């Protein structure tokens, strides 16, 4: 808190970014930090840079002000990088980050070795939004900021059901509820509710799914044609990996979709497999039970590589 306060006080121009393909925790933490600074530090210019976000998060404070294109000529006094387990995870805005006078990293990924002039990394925290709850002064968190923090915690805990949910997580969630957070709206509209296109993509992925290692591994993928046929974006595939994971008898789930020169790999596990270790070996990162990476190669090669890595652990 001391370093956070000192750096924000002396900075006039502040920027915030998170990882590529931003999820609920990434979006929630970035917008929460912006709101907290605006609420408690007068005269600050605060910009959030992220790739385009899903429409269900538009209700969050300042979501409509997110900047999606890098401005490499802009030099900020202070740059926050949130929810990024590795430096290549904020690659679209890397030039801006590198030009900043001071860099602060805040994260909860176990794969994060630490970067920046200052960093706060807590692998025991359920979400980066929970780490922010540790940093922020409770009486200076107001409703709009609390909404963002609660959204991030809900998403990274799978509505408080994942093994990363702790007593401290629930205590912070309770504190945020007392700030007037719309819990039902956040959980239903940003976590469970799906568009028709999202349901159609899920259907395609489920029909393509395959089991390996006597049903312990489930694999699926979507092709460029699948997205084109439904006029869908890659963000519409959010949630597919979690649906695969809850297949009865499955220990690990793998989901791929194409990116330039390769595939985006999402992995989940239930009890045994450390998917963070696998993701990190391919330049990615994440949590023990939820991680991802980007791998160059064709579909069959990437599929075989990831399934072999999981099989070794099994």
Secondary structure, 3 states (H helix, E strand, C coil): CHHHHHHHHHCCEEEEECCCCCCHHHHHHHHHHHHHHHHHCCCCEEEEECCCCCHHHCCCCCHHHCECCCCCCCCCCEEEEECCCCHHHHHHHHHHHHHCCEEEEEECCCCCCCCCCEEEECCCCCCHHHHHHHHCCHHHCCHHHHHHHHHHHHHHCCCCCCCCCCHHHHHHHHHHHCCCCCHHHHHHHHHHCCCHHHHHHHHHHHHHCEEECCCCEEEEEECHHHHHHCCCCHHHHCCHHHHHHCCCCCCEEEEEEEECCEEEEEEEECCCCCHHHHHHHCCCEECCCEEEEEEECCHHHHHHHHHHHHHHHC
